Amino acid sequence: MASLLTLHAGNLTAILAPSLGGALAAFREETPSGLVDWLRPAPPDCADVLKSACYPLVPFSNRIANGRFSWRGRAVSLPANFPPEPHAIHGLAWQRPWRVVECTPARAVLALRHDAEPWPWPFTVRQTVALSPQALRITLSLENRAAEAMPGGLGLHPFFPRNDHTRLRADVRAMQTSGPGRMPPTLDRAHPTIAALGASDGVPEGLDNAFQDWRGSLTVHQDDIGRALSMGATSLLRHLVIYTPKNAPFFCAEPVSHLTGAFAADADTALAAGLVEIAPGETLEATVAFTPTPASS
């Protein structure tokens, strides 16, 4: 793994890998019973951001069908960046090195400047990672440097450890479903997974879906150690993507600003699905906090 930054505050430690897509390599807590990795830690010498603990989704999340969309009359074509899928996925920032702007014992600021194709609007994104004795907070700030408004979105892609004693609780109002190609999705307000997530009965398997109208907080219970991790997000991130591959020792619950498929719609519908039209010189910002807590029901 490339050069790492390590932050400490109280019993919490966060390890960053700026050159690996601005990723988080670990978030852990020293407890009386031992070390707890609250996010899946990256392996030593990791060179694959998909094996990290968490990475940023900028300037969009999830999939743009076949990498093509039109915005206010401008046709945009993005490369398929996750073969063999034909779609553009998770933005640009996770596949580019970030630079370190600032680093103190408990806080780091990373930045990425985008100037050229394939995304036709130049932007700068900053990621502020701040650790306190109580929580890890990650703030993403996306500045539009173009001379015209650009569509955009933000999100985080954390990986949570999972075993037979893991439970996920999240309040959502609708679930996007799709066929084998995952695009285009449709909205289901009565899917049984919605109730299962609210009941905190384990972790539903086989999901790769976006959920609409997330309440902005969720809890991952690790009952074998009697502790839990709460994740809370600011109001921009009102949707949640949940990925739970079968028999995997991890799952993902990704706070995002827009639904999958938003770029396939006309501008007004896309904005209703959570895309934001960022004016020239303006900045879109969101924060996610990860807080270890004693276990509760």
Backbone as CSV, one residue per row, in Angstrom:
resi,resn,N_x,N_y,N_z,CA_x,CA_y,CA_z,C_x,C_y,C_z
1,MET,0.853,-1.188,0.000,0.000,0.000,0.000,0.890,1.240,0.000
2,ALA,0.463,2.285,-0.676,1.238,3.517,-0.745,1.238,4.204,0.621
3,SER,1.832,5.383,0.679,1.987,6.122,1.927,0.654,6.303,2.643
4,LEU,0.666,6.067,3.962,-0.540,6.131,4.772,-0.462,7.287,5.754
5,LEU,-1.623,7.800,6.133,-1.749,8.785,7.203,-2.529,8.140,8.335
6,THR,-2.041,8.295,9.561,-2.721,7.716,10.712,-3.168,8.819,11.656
7,LEU,-4.458,8.825,11.981,-5.046,9.789,12.906,-5.425,9.072,14.198
8,HIS,-5.257,9.777,15.335,-5.627,9.215,16.630,-6.429,10.240,17.424
9,ALA,-7.413,9.748,18.178,-8.140,10.574,19.145,-8.759,9.637,20.168
10,GLY,-8.342,9.753,21.426,-8.852,8.844,22.439,-8.514,7.409,22.087
11,ASN,-9.521,6.561,22.070,-9.331,5.146,21.738,-9.560,4.845,20.260
12,LEU,-9.790,5.875,19.453,-10.100,5.679,18.037,-8.880,5.955,17.153
13,THR,-8.791,5.192,16.070,-7.737,5.365,15.075,-8.350,5.290,13.683
14,ALA,-7.928,6.194,12.817,-8.313,6.149,11.401,-7.041,6.176,10.567
15,ILE,-6.982,5.325,9.557,-5.822,5.256,8.671,-6.281,5.580,7.257
16,LEU,-5.617,6.542,6.617,-5.988,7.001,5.284,-4.940,6.578,4.268
17,ALA,-5.405,6.332,3.045,-4.527,6.012,1.917,-4.823,7.010,0.795
18,PRO,-4.270,8.223,0.850,-4.634,9.271,-0.108,-4.440,8.878,-1.570
19,SER,-3.345,8.191,-1.882,-3.073,7.864,-3.283,-3.943,6.729,-3.800
20,LEU,-4.630,6.021,-2.897,-5.512,4.921,-3.288,-6.952,5.436,-3.326
21,GLY,-7.218,6.348,-4.253,-8.567,6.866,-4.423,-9.085,7.674,-3.256
22,GLY,-8.186,8.236,-2.437,-8.625,8.976,-1.263,-9.317,8.095,-0.248
23,ALA,-8.937,6.823,-0.203,-9.662,5.832,0.592,-9.264,5.865,2.058
24,LEU,-10.155,5.330,2.863,-9.881,5.023,4.256,-9.420,3.571,4.307
25,ALA,-8.280,3.328,4.944,-7.760,1.964,5.035,-8.254,1.244,6.277
26,ALA,-8.588,1.999,7.335,-9.076,1.370,8.563,-9.732,2.412,9.455
27,PHE,-10.702,1.961,10.247,-11.275,2.740,11.346,-11.502,1.765,12.483
28,ARG,-10.782,1.971,13.586,-10.820,0.982,14.660,-10.844,1.649,16.031
29,GLU,-11.237,0.833,17.005,-11.355,1.299,18.386,-10.647,0.321,19.315
30,GLU,-9.881,0.866,20.247,-9.279,0.049,21.298,-10.266,-0.037,22.456
31,THR,-10.772,-1.236,22.725,-11.751,-1.444,23.788,-11.126,-2.310,24.886
32,PRO,-11.770,-2.371,26.066,-11.228,-3.226,27.133,-11.080,-4.686,26.725
33,SER,-11.892,-5.126,25.779,-11.819,-6.529,25.348,-10.960,-6.725,24.101
34,GLY,-10.358,-5.651,23.589,-9.486,-5.795,22.435,-9.784,-4.790,21.336
35,LEU,-9.075,-4.920,20.233,-9.206,-4.006,19.106,-10.422,-4.376,18.261
36,VAL,-11.240,-3.374,17.923,-12.427,-3.584,17.097,-12.268,-2.806,15.800
37,ASP,-12.314,-3.494,14.672,-12.338,-2.833,13.364,-13.788,-2.558,13.008
38,TRP,-14.183,-1.288,13.041,-15.574,-0.933,12.753,-15.872,-0.938,11.259
39,LEU,-14.867,-0.741,10.451,-14.982,-0.911,9.007,-13.995,-1.998,8.592
40,ARG,-14.328,-2.709,7.525,-13.440,-3.768,7.055,-12.067,-3.188,6.738
41,PRO,-11.007,-3.642,7.395,-9.694,-3.049,7.146,-9.098,-3.513,5.821
42,ALA,-8.375,-2.619,5.175,-7.642,-3.003,3.968,-6.504,-3.939,4.344
43,PRO,-6.202,-4.920,3.505,-5.071,-5.809,3.799,-3.746,-5.060,3.672
44,PRO,-2.692,-5.569,4.291,-1.375,-4.939,4.137,-0.980,-4.861,2.659
45,ASP,-0.333,-3.761,2.315,0.142,-3.553,0.937,-0.998,-3.576,-0.078
46,CYS,-2.175,-3.147,0.337,-3.341,-3.133,-0.553,-3.130,-2.151,-1.703
47,ALA,-3.398,-2.602,-2.917,-3.307,-1.743,-4.098,-4.642,-1.640,-4.813
48,ASP,-5.689,-2.160,-4.200,-7.021,-2.196,-4.809,-7.987,-1.437,-3.917
49,VAL,-8.496,-0.308,-4.406,-9.400,0.505,-3.596,-10.657,-0.266,-3.210
50,LEU,-11.038,-1.269,-3.999,-12.223,-2.062,-3.681,-12.016,-2.953,-2.461
51,LYS,-10.787,-3.047,-1.983,-10.507,-3.798,-0.763,-10.240,-2.877,0.423
52,SER,-10.543,-1.596,0.253,-10.329,-0.626,1.322,-11.482,-0.656,2.318
53,ALA,-11.401,0.213,3.328,-12.466,0.318,4.325,-13.603,1.221,3.857
54,CYS,-13.259,2.234,3.068,-14.268,3.203,2.606,-13.626,4.086,1.551
55,TYR,-14.410,4.479,0.539,-13.889,5.420,-0.447,-14.988,6.384,-0.895
56,PRO,-14.605,7.556,-1.430,-15.583,8.583,-1.800,-16.199,8.343,-3.174
57,LEU,-17.443,8.767,-3.314,-18.187,8.681,-4.571,-18.403,10.103,-5.082
58,VAL,-17.649,10.495,-6.100,-17.647,11.865,-6.616,-17.314,11.832,-8.106
59,PRO,-18.006,12.574,-8.971,-19.127,13.485,-8.726,-20.501,12.827,-8.900
60,PHE,-20.546,11.492,-8.827,-21.839,10.804,-8.826,-21.653,9.472,-8.124
61,SER,-22.767,8.860,-7.763,-22.710,7.551,-7.125,-23.392,6.515,-8.006
62,ASN,-23.071,5.270,-7.729,-23.656,4.129,-8.414,-23.482,4.224,-9.927
63,ARG,-24.464,3.751,-10.706,-24.243,3.540,-12.136,-24.919,4.594,-13.014
64,ILE,-24.208,4.980,-14.073,-24.801,5.715,-15.193,-24.868,4.723,-16.348
65,ALA,-26.066,4.430,-16.816,-26.276,3.358,-17.793,-25.437,3.581,-19.047
66,ASN,-24.573,2.611,-19.323,-23.692,2.642,-20.500,-22.811,3.889,-20.548
67,GLY,-22.698,4.586,-19.429,-21.843,5.763,-19.345,-22.340,6.957,-20.131
68,ARG,-23.617,6.964,-20.509,-24.114,8.042,-21.377,-25.310,8.744,-20.760
69,PHE,-25.298,10.065,-20.864,-26.458,10.849,-20.448,-26.419,12.201,-21.146
70,SER,-27.522,12.908,-21.057,-27.625,14.244,-21.635,-28.072,15.204,-20.546
71,TRP,-27.428,16.369,-20.492,-27.788,17.352,-19.476,-27.908,18.733,-20.115
72,ARG,-29.123,19.280,-20.071,-29.387,20.611,-20.639,-28.860,20.724,-22.062
73,GLY,-29.042,19.656,-22.845,-28.639,19.672,-24.242,-27.217,19.223,-24.510
74,ARG,-26.432,18.992,-23.475,-25.056,18.521,-23.656,-25.028,16.995,-23.541
75,ALA,-24.504,16.321,-24.571,-24.362,14.867,-24.543,-23.033,14.509,-23.888
76,VAL,-23.086,13.590,-22.954,-21.895,13.189,-22.202,-21.701,11.684,-22.356
77,SER,-20.465,11.274,-22.618,-20.131,9.855,-22.731,-18.949,9.555,-21.812
78,LEU,-19.162,8.667,-20.855,-18.134,8.281,-19.898,-17.688,6.850,-20.175
79,PRO,-16.430,6.531,-19.936,-15.969,5.163,-20.177,-16.520,4.196,-19.138
80,ALA,-16.664,2.944,-19.543,-17.003,1.886,-18.588,-15.766,1.652,-17.723
81,ASN,-15.865,1.980,-16.438,-14.677,1.969,-15.577,-14.645,0.803,-14.591
82,PHE,-15.527,-0.195,-14.807,-15.544,-1.359,-13.917,-15.906,-2.598,-14.730
83,PRO,-15.013,-3.005,-15.667,-15.303,-4.149,-16.531,-15.573,-5.408,-15.703
84,PRO,-16.451,-6.289,-16.184,-17.081,-6.284,-17.509,-18.383,-5.495,-17.585
85,GLU,-18.748,-4.772,-16.512,-19.976,-3.977,-16.593,-19.860,-2.931,-17.699
86,PRO,-20.949,-2.655,-18.416,-20.901,-1.662,-19.484,-21.131,-0.236,-18.991
87,HIS,-21.369,-0.075,-17.681,-21.767,1.222,-17.147,-20.573,1.985,-16.564
88,ALA,-20.747,3.295,-16.402,-19.835,4.092,-15.582,-20.334,3.998,-14.147
89,ILE,-19.428,3.790,-13.198,-19.859,3.505,-11.835,-19.035,4.281,-10.808
90,HIS,-19.719,4.840,-9.825,-19.124,5.417,-8.612,-18.303,6.675,-8.840
91,GLY,-18.460,7.326,-9.981,-17.753,8.576,-10.206,-16.331,8.377,-10.697
92,LEU,-15.508,9.412,-10.468,-14.126,9.401,-10.946,-13.114,9.324,-9.810
93,ALA,-13.476,9.855,-8.654,-12.488,10.128,-7.604,-11.891,8.873,-6.999
94,TRP,-12.636,7.771,-7.004,-12.138,6.549,-6.362,-11.026,5.869,-7.144
95,GLN,-10.828,6.281,-8.395,-9.786,5.682,-9.231,-8.628,6.642,-9.508
96,ARG,-8.531,7.701,-8.698,-7.464,8.678,-8.888,-6.769,8.962,-7.559
97,PRO,-5.476,9.283,-7.608,-4.781,9.647,-6.366,-5.195,11.034,-5.885
98,TRP,-5.311,11.187,-4.596,-5.603,12.471,-3.969,-4.312,13.017,-3.355
99,ARG,-4.261,14.334,-3.184,-3.100,14.932,-2.526,-3.477,15.360,-1.109
100,VAL,-2.488,15.395,-0.251,-2.692,15.801,1.138,-2.525,17.313,1.232
101,VAL,-3.562,17.998,1.672,-3.536,19.450,1.828,-3.122,19.833,3.241
102,GLU,-3.587,19.044,4.204,-3.344,19.366,5.610,-3.387,18.075,6.409
103,CYS,-2.543,17.980,7.445,-2.590,16.811,8.319,-2.120,17.187,9.715
104,THR,-2.959,16.938,10.705,-2.636,17.100,12.112,-2.873,15.746,12.781
105,PRO,-2.582,15.602,14.063,-2.752,14.280,14.689,-4.151,13.692,14.600
106,ALA,-5.182,14.539,14.505,-6.550,14.013,14.489,-7.380,14.512,13.309
107,ARG,-6.741,15.131,12.326,-7.504,15.688,11.204,-6.630,15.716,9.952
108,ALA,-7.233,15.354,8.821,-6.531,15.429,7.542,-7.478,15.971,6.483
109,VAL,-6.926,16.744,5.568,-7.685,17.259,4.430,-7.005,16.765,3.157
110,LEU,-7.776,16.065,2.327,-7.297,15.575,1.040,-8.021,16.329,-0.068
111,ALA,-7.404,16.429,-1.231,-8.031,17.140,-2.344,-7.733,16.437,-3.660
112,LEU,-8.659,16.614,-4.589,-8.513,16.097,-5.953,-9.028,17.158,-6.911
113,ARG,-8.205,17.510,-7.883,-8.582,18.494,-8.898,-8.796,17.772,-10.226
114,HIS,-9.963,17.991,-10.816,-10.280,17.397,-12.120,-10.402,18.523,-13.138
115,ASP,-9.670,18.396,-14.252,-9.655,19.461,-15.255,-10.155,19.041,-16.625
116,ALA,-10.044,17.767,-16.967,-10.248,17.370,-18.360,-11.324,16.317,-18.488
117,GLU,-11.398,15.758,-19.683,-12.346,14.684,-19.957,-12.018,13.467,-19.078
118,PRO,-12.955,12.532,-18.896,-14.214,12.427,-19.634,-15.379,13.228,-19.041
119,TRP,-15.298,13.596,-17.756,-16.351,14.430,-17.168,-16.135,15.848,-17.668
120,PRO,-17.088,16.442,-18.397,-16.804,17.685,-19.114,-16.755,18.941,-18.256
121,TRP,-17.078,18.840,-16.966,-17.068,20.002,-16.088,-15.893,19.902,-15.107
122,PRO,-14.995,20.886,-15.103,-13.897,20.841,-14.133,-14.416,21.048,-12.710
123,PHE,-13.793,20.343,-11.771,-14.208,20.488,-10.374,-13.020,20.223,-9.460
124,THR,-13.164,20.649,-8.227,-12.236,20.295,-7.158,-13.046,19.717,-6.012
125,VAL,-12.593,18.605,-5.484,-13.271,18.000,-4.340,-12.282,17.902,-3.187
126,ARG,-12.779,18.237,-2.003,-11.993,18.098,-0.776,-12.667,17.082,0.135
127,GLN,-11.849,16.319,0.813,-12.325,15.352,1.788,-11.647,15.661,3.121
128,THR,-12.445,16.058,4.094,-11.924,16.353,5.427,-12.259,15.193,6.346
129,VAL,-11.236,14.568,6.885,-11.402,13.425,7.789,-10.999,13.891,9.179
130,ALA,-11.966,13.930,10.092,-11.734,14.459,11.431,-12.099,13.407,12.468
131,LEU,-11.182,13.168,13.387,-11.378,12.164,14.422,-11.464,12.855,15.774
132,SER,-12.478,12.498,16.555,-12.593,12.926,17.944,-12.584,11.676,18.809
133,PRO,-12.516,11.802,20.132,-12.590,10.597,20.961,-13.904,9.839,20.823
134,GLN,-14.934,10.498,20.262,-16.248,9.871,20.136,-16.556,9.346,18.740
135,ALA,-16.019,9.966,17.697,-16.514,9.648,16.353,-15.502,9.996,15.269
136,LEU,-15.722,9.392,14.106,-15.037,9.733,12.863,-16.017,10.486,11.982
137,ARG,-15.605,11.662,11.495,-16.450,12.449,10.595,-15.718,12.680,9.281
138,ILE,-16.416,12.396,8.192,-15.870,12.602,6.853,-16.763,13.593,6.123
139,THR,-16.173,14.697,5.677,-16.909,15.724,4.941,-16.377,15.809,3.519
140,LEU,-17.273,15.706,2.555,-16.933,15.880,1.145,-17.452,17.228,0.672
141,SER,-16.596,17.987,-0.026,-16.966,19.300,-0.558,-16.610,19.330,-2.039
142,LEU,-17.623,19.454,-2.887,-17.447,19.411,-4.342,-17.679,20.801,-4.920
143,GLU,-16.617,21.417,-5.446,-16.696,22.763,-6.024,-16.740,22.681,-7.550
144,ASN,-17.725,23.322,-8.136,-17.837,23.403,-9.593,-16.954,24.536,-10.093
145,ARG,-15.917,24.208,-10.864,-15.020,25.209,-11.412,-15.335,25.525,-12.872
146,ALA,-16.423,24.990,-13.388,-16.811,25.261,-14.774,-17.473,26.634,-14.879
147,ALA,-17.594,27.111,-16.116,-18.254,28.393,-16.361,-19.762,28.240,-16.465
148,GLU,-20.255,27.007,-16.340,-21.687,26.737,-16.394,-22.059,25.782,-15.270
149,ALA,-23.340,25.692,-15.001,-23.802,24.776,-13.957,-23.536,23.334,-14.368
150,MET,-23.243,22.500,-13.389,-23.017,21.082,-13.669,-23.889,20.233,-12.749
151,PRO,-24.330,19.065,-13.237,-25.028,18.130,-12.356,-24.008,17.396,-11.497
152,GLY,-24.386,17.058,-10.297,-23.434,16.350,-9.455,-24.088,15.694,-8.263
153,GLY,-23.319,14.859,-7.630,-23.766,14.175,-6.429,-22.569,13.708,-5.627
154,LEU,-22.856,13.267,-4.409,-21.817,12.824,-3.492,-22.248,11.547,-2.782
155,GLY,-21.283,10.843,-2.246,-21.586,9.684,-1.424,-20.317,9.082,-0.859
156,LEU,-20.506,8.147,0.060,-19.403,7.357,0.600,-19.721,5.883,0.421
157,HIS,-18.664,5.087,0.310,-18.822,3.646,0.090,-18.107,2.883,1.209
158,PRO,-18.686,2.834,2.420,-18.048,2.092,3.503,-18.339,0.598,3.434
159,PHE,-17.374,-0.187,3.894,-17.504,-1.643,3.998,-17.541,-2.017,5.480
160,PHE,-18.612,-2.665,5.903,-18.776,-3.043,7.299,-18.477,-4.531,7.476
161,PRO,-17.725,-4.908,8.520,-17.516,-6.335,8.791,-18.846,-7.022,9.094
162,ARG,-18.938,-8.277,8.704,-20.195,-9.008,8.876,-19.915,-10.449,9.289
163,ASN,-20.660,-10.907,10.304,-20.639,-12.318,10.678,-22.062,-12.726,11.068
164,ASP,-22.210,-13.885,11.660,-23.550,-14.378,12.000,-24.215,-13.566,13.104
165,HIS,-23.449,-12.692,13.769,-23.981,-11.902,14.878,-24.194,-10.441,14.491
166,THR,-24.095,-10.127,13.209,-24.242,-8.749,12.737,-25.691,-8.462,12.374
167,ARG,-26.170,-7.297,12.819,-27.522,-6.851,12.470,-27.458,-5.422,11.940
168,LEU,-28.272,-5.132,10.933,-28.357,-3.797,10.339,-29.756,-3.243,10.539
169,ARG,-29.827,-2.024,11.060,-31.115,-1.343,11.187,-31.057,-0.033,10.406
170,ALA,-32.015,0.159,9.491,-32.094,1.382,8.695,-33.544,1.639,8.325
171,ASP,-33.977,2.882,8.453,-35.340,3.268,8.094,-35.339,3.897,6.705
172,VAL,-35.999,3.228,5.769,-36.117,3.700,4.389,-37.574,3.584,3.964
173,ARG,-37.942,4.230,2.862,-39.342,4.273,2.453,-39.636,3.549,1.146
174,ALA,-38.629,3.308,0.315,-38.854,2.615,-0.956,-37.541,1.998,-1.410
175,MET,-37.660,0.949,-2.226,-36.488,0.210,-2.700,-36.481,0.174,-4.222
176,GLN,-35.333,0.475,-4.811,-35.181,0.337,-6.250,-34.861,-1.116,-6.588
177,THR,-35.565,-1.658,-7.572,-35.297,-3.009,-8.051,-34.957,-2.943,-9.535
178,SER,-34.240,-3.950,-10.021,-33.851,-3.959,-11.435,-33.569,-5.381,-11.865
179,GLY,-33.407,-5.565,-13.178,-33.138,-6.872,-13.747,-31.669,-7.230,-13.678
180,PRO,-31.250,-8.263,-14.423,-29.867,-8.742,-14.374,-28.833,-7.678,-14.726
181,GLY,-29.163,-6.753,-15.616,-28.220,-5.709,-15.989,-28.189,-4.546,-15.040
182,ARG,-29.049,-4.561,-14.026,-29.126,-3.562,-12.956,-29.679,-2.226,-13.425
183,MET,-29.909,-2.040,-14.691,-30.440,-0.790,-15.219,-31.539,-1.111,-16.230
184,PRO,-32.613,-0.307,-16.307,-32.922,0.781,-15.384,-33.664,0.262,-14.162
185,PRO,-33.554,0.926,-13.014,-34.261,0.478,-11.822,-35.701,0.978,-11.788
186,THR,-36.528,0.282,-11.024,-37.893,0.722,-10.751,-38.068,0.807,-9.244
187,LEU,-39.081,1.548,-8.798,-39.270,1.825,-7.379,-40.382,0.959,-6.809
188,ASP,-40.092,0.298,-5.687,-41.049,-0.584,-5.011,-41.197,-0.105,-3.567
189,ARG,-42.394,0.359,-3.206,-42.630,0.877,-1.853,-43.117,-0.194,-0.883
190,ALA,-43.337,-1.405,-1.363,-43.869,-2.466,-0.506,-42.945,-3.677,-0.439
191,HIS,-41.718,-3.542,-0.864,-40.807,-4.687,-0.860,-40.549,-5.133,0.578
192,PRO,-40.551,-6.434,0.859,-40.359,-6.908,2.239,-39.012,-6.532,2.850
193,THR,-38.030,-6.220,2.029,-36.727,-5.818,2.566,-36.832,-4.526,3.362
194,ILE,-37.752,-3.646,3.002,-37.920,-2.383,3.727,-38.258,-2.654,5.186
195,ALA,-39.214,-3.545,5.412,-39.595,-3.898,6.784,-38.474,-4.642,7.496
196,ALA,-37.766,-5.504,6.777,-36.675,-6.263,7.390,-35.566,-5.344,7.889
197,LEU,-35.255,-4.310,7.122,-34.233,-3.361,7.551,-34.683,-2.594,8.788
198,GLY,-35.949,-2.252,8.850,-36.469,-1.547,10.016,-36.515,-2.403,11.257
199,ALA,-36.635,-3.714,11.075,-36.737,-4.633,12.212,-35.375,-5.027,12.775
200,SER,-34.307,-4.711,12.071,-32.954,-5.034,12.528,-32.785,-6.525,12.795
201,ASP,-33.254,-7.332,11.863,-33.180,-8.784,12.007,-32.090,-9.318,11.085
202,GLY,-30.845,-9.233,11.510,-29.729,-9.678,10.693,-29.409,-8.696,9.580
203,VAL,-28.780,-9.204,8.529,-28.445,-8.418,7.337,-29.030,-9.144,6.136
204,PRO,-30.019,-8.567,5.445,-30.608,-9.243,4.277,-29.536,-9.540,3.230
205,GLU,-29.560,-10.751,2.684,-28.533,-11.158,1.725,-28.956,-10.886,0.288
206,GLY,-27.949,-10.744,-0.577,-28.185,-10.659,-2.008,-28.658,-9.318,-2.511
207,LEU,-28.471,-8.260,-1.722,-28.912,-6.937,-2.158,-27.820,-6.229,-2.953
208,ASP,-28.236,-5.459,-3.929,-27.410,-4.462,-4.603,-28.388,-3.410,-5.099
209,ASN,-28.956,-2.671,-4.141,-30.119,-1.826,-4.409,-30.000,-0.473,-3.720
210,ALA,-30.613,0.515,-4.337,-30.746,1.830,-3.711,-32.089,1.918,-3.002
211,PHE,-32.100,2.657,-1.898,-33.306,2.848,-1.106,-33.592,4.343,-0.995
212,GLN,-34.829,4.697,-1.242,-35.250,6.098,-1.265,-35.675,6.559,0.125
213,ASP,-35.476,7.855,0.367,-35.954,8.511,1.587,-35.436,7.830,2.844
214,TRP,-34.132,7.640,2.876,-33.462,7.193,4.088,-33.537,8.304,5.125
215,ARG,-33.713,7.933,6.386,-33.875,8.915,7.458,-32.560,9.544,7.917
216,GLY,-31.439,9.112,7.349,-30.171,9.761,7.658,-29.373,9.132,8.776
217,SER,-29.852,8.016,9.325,-29.068,7.314,10.340,-29.331,5.820,10.232
218,LEU,-28.335,5.047,10.588,-28.482,3.594,10.658,-27.569,3.081,11.755
219,THR,-27.796,1.835,12.146,-26.984,1.215,13.187,-26.559,-0.176,12.740
220,VAL,-25.280,-0.457,12.901,-24.740,-1.790,12.661,-24.427,-2.402,14.023
221,HIS,-25.200,-3.397,14.410,-25.011,-4.081,15.687,-24.059,-5.257,15.497
222,GLN,-23.044,-5.321,16.337,-22.140,-6.478,16.363,-22.374,-7.182,17.702
223,ASP,-23.352,-8.067,17.716,-23.821,-8.638,18.978,-22.789,-9.526,19.664
224,ASP,-21.833,-10.056,18.916,-20.832,-10.923,19.543,-19.880,-10.156,20.448
225,ILE,-19.767,-8.840,20.259,-18.906,-8.035,21.129,-19.711,-7.058,21.975
226,GLY,-21.029,-7.069,21.823,-21.869,-6.212,22.640,-21.715,-4.738,22.357
227,ARG,-21.371,-4.395,21.116,-21.238,-2.989,20.734,-21.867,-2.769,19.359
228,ALA,-22.037,-1.491,19.025,-22.667,-1.141,17.754,-21.988,0.093,17.182
229,LEU,-22.186,0.306,15.895,-21.684,1.492,15.207,-22.866,2.211,14.588
230,SER,-23.030,3.487,14.926,-24.067,4.277,14.272,-23.434,5.108,13.163
231,MET,-24.144,5.228,12.054,-23.713,6.066,10.941,-24.796,7.100,10.687
232,GLY,-24.429,8.364,10.746,-25.377,9.440,10.497,-24.865,10.363,9.415
233,ALA,-25.780,10.890,8.605,-25.393,11.736,7.479,-26.215,13.015,7.464
234,THR,-25.638,14.073,6.914,-26.362,15.325,6.763,-27.418,15.196,5.669
235,SER,-28.299,16.188,5.589,-29.552,16.048,4.834,-29.368,15.841,3.338
236,LEU,-28.233,16.242,2.757,-28.035,16.022,1.321,-28.080,14.536,0.983
237,LEU,-27.586,13.707,1.883,-27.477,12.262,1.636,-28.746,11.584,2.132
238,ARG,-29.803,11.672,1.340,-31.115,11.176,1.776,-31.483,9.827,1.155
239,HIS,-30.524,9.200,0.499,-30.744,7.867,-0.058,-29.619,6.945,0.410
240,LEU,-29.863,5.641,0.286,-28.926,4.649,0.793,-28.806,3.519,-0.221
241,VAL,-27.591,3.148,-0.564,-27.352,1.974,-1.404,-26.820,0.861,-0.502
242,ILE,-27.458,-0.305,-0.559,-27.046,-1.435,0.270,-26.600,-2.583,-0.629
243,TYR,-25.405,-3.081,-0.343,-24.809,-4.179,-1.109,-24.435,-5.280,-0.124
244,THR,-25.078,-6.441,-0.265,-24.846,-7.549,0.665,-24.605,-8.839,-0.116
245,PRO,-23.399,-9.022,-0.652,-23.123,-10.251,-1.409,-23.260,-11.482,-0.515
246,LYS,-23.802,-12.536,-1.070,-24.059,-13.747,-0.291,-22.754,-14.366,0.215
247,ASN,-22.797,-14.751,1.494,-21.694,-15.458,2.153,-20.411,-14.638,2.252
248,ALA,-20.496,-13.330,2.072,-19.309,-12.479,2.183,-19.122,-12.025,3.632
249,PRO,-17.887,-11.793,4.059,-17.637,-11.338,5.434,-17.772,-9.826,5.595
250,PHE,-18.471,-9.187,4.676,-18.691,-7.743,4.736,-20.011,-7.417,4.059
251,PHE,-20.479,-6.192,4.280,-21.577,-5.636,3.491,-21.341,-4.137,3.384
252,CYS,-22.041,-3.490,2.472,-21.907,-2.051,2.266,-23.252,-1.370,2.477
253,ALA,-23.219,-0.226,3.131,-24.396,0.639,3.250,-23.906,2.045,2.942
254,GLU,-24.229,2.534,1.753,-23.611,3.724,1.181,-24.567,4.915,1.230
255,PRO,-24.270,5.938,2.033,-25.085,7.151,2.017,-24.795,7.957,0.758
256,VAL,-25.841,8.266,-0.014,-25.659,8.940,-1.303,-26.705,10.036,-1.478
257,SER,-26.404,10.969,-2.370,-27.305,12.101,-2.571,-28.392,11.834,-3.599
258,HIS,-28.180,10.882,-4.506,-29.177,10.674,-5.561,-29.415,9.193,-5.805
259,LEU,-30.561,8.887,-6.377,-30.924,7.516,-6.694,-30.189,7.022,-7.940
260,THR,-30.043,5.725,-8.045,-29.495,5.119,-9.253,-30.433,5.401,-10.426
261,GLY,-29.859,5.729,-11.574,-30.670,6.023,-12.751,-31.052,7.476,-12.892
262,ALA,-30.652,8.324,-11.944,-31.046,9.734,-12.017,-30.543,10.402,-13.290
263,PHE,-29.363,10.012,-13.757,-28.800,10.658,-14.945,-29.531,10.271,-16.225
264,ALA,-30.325,9.214,-16.174,-31.056,8.795,-17.368,-32.315,9.613,-17.587
265,ALA,-32.697,10.414,-16.600,-33.951,11.162,-16.664,-33.724,12.565,-17.216
266,ASP,-34.828,13.250,-17.537,-34.730,14.664,-17.877,-34.293,15.425,-16.633
267,ALA,-33.859,16.672,-16.818,-33.246,17.415,-15.722,-34.168,17.561,-14.518
268,ASP,-35.429,17.890,-14.741,-36.342,18.095,-13.614,-36.541,16.808,-12.822
269,THR,-36.699,15.689,-13.524,-36.860,14.402,-12.845,-35.576,14.008,-12.130
270,ALA,-34.435,14.294,-12.743,-33.147,13.978,-12.124,-32.949,14.760,-10.835
271,LEU,-33.337,16.023,-10.849,-33.210,16.831,-9.636,-34.121,16.301,-8.537
272,ALA,-35.305,15.839,-8.903,-36.219,15.250,-7.924,-35.658,13.956,-7.351
273,ALA,-34.811,13.268,-8.120,-34.186,12.022,-7.664,-32.917,12.268,-6.862
274,GLY,-32.590,13.532,-6.616,-31.477,13.857,-5.744,-30.259,14.468,-6.393
275,LEU,-30.176,14.474,-7.728,-29.068,15.189,-8.359,-29.155,16.667,-8.002
276,VAL,-28.004,17.303,-7.944,-27.951,18.727,-7.633,-27.311,19.452,-8.805
277,GLU,-27.917,20.554,-9.211,-27.318,21.397,-10.244,-26.473,22.442,-9.526
278,ILE,-25.155,22.307,-9.656,-24.218,23.142,-8.914,-23.818,24.328,-9.788
279,ALA,-24.099,25.519,-9.326,-23.787,26.722,-10.092,-22.274,26.935,-10.153
280,PRO,-21.792,27.689,-11.155,-20.357,27.963,-11.243,-19.834,28.587,-9.950
281,GLY,-18.742,28.038,-9.446,-18.137,28.568,-8.233,-18.770,28.108,-6.936
282,GLU,-19.898,27.414,-7.014,-20.559,26.953,-5.797,-20.036,25.582,-5.378
283,THR,-20.301,25.241,-4.112,-19.794,24.001,-3.530,-20.932,23.190,-2.935
284,LEU,-20.932,21.916,-3.229,-21.880,20.955,-2.663,-21.164,20.214,-1.540
285,GLU,-21.809,20.095,-0.369,-21.116,19.532,0.790,-22.002,18.577,1.567
286,ALA,-21.393,17.531,2.098,-22.106,16.559,2.927,-21.129,15.952,3.919
287,THR,-21.664,15.547,5.072,-20.853,14.951,6.131,-21.474,13.645,6.593
288,VAL,-20.622,12.663,6.851,-21.042,11.382,7.419,-20.241,11.151,8.694
289,ALA,-20.927,10.741,9.761,-20.277,10.471,11.042,-20.440,9.002,11.409
290,PHE,-19.368,8.405,11.898,-19.363,7.016,12.366,-19.053,7.033,13.862
291,THR,-19.999,6.550,14.672,-19.883,6.654,16.124,-20.047,5.293,16.788
292,PRO,-19.002,4.745,17.401,-19.151,3.504,18.166,-19.968,3.754,19.434
293,THR,-20.837,2.812,19.764,-21.712,2.947,20.926,-21.860,1.596,21.618
294,PRO,-22.313,1.604,22.885,-22.707,0.338,23.501,-23.872,-0.269,22.738
295,ALA,-23.988,-1.571,22.766,-25.060,-2.250,22.038,-26.412,-1.887,22.622
296,SER,-27.418,-1.821,21.755,-28.802,-1.620,22.167,-29.669,-2.481,21.270
297,SER,-30.924,-2.646,21.624,-31.811,-3.505,20.838,-32.214,-2.832,19.548
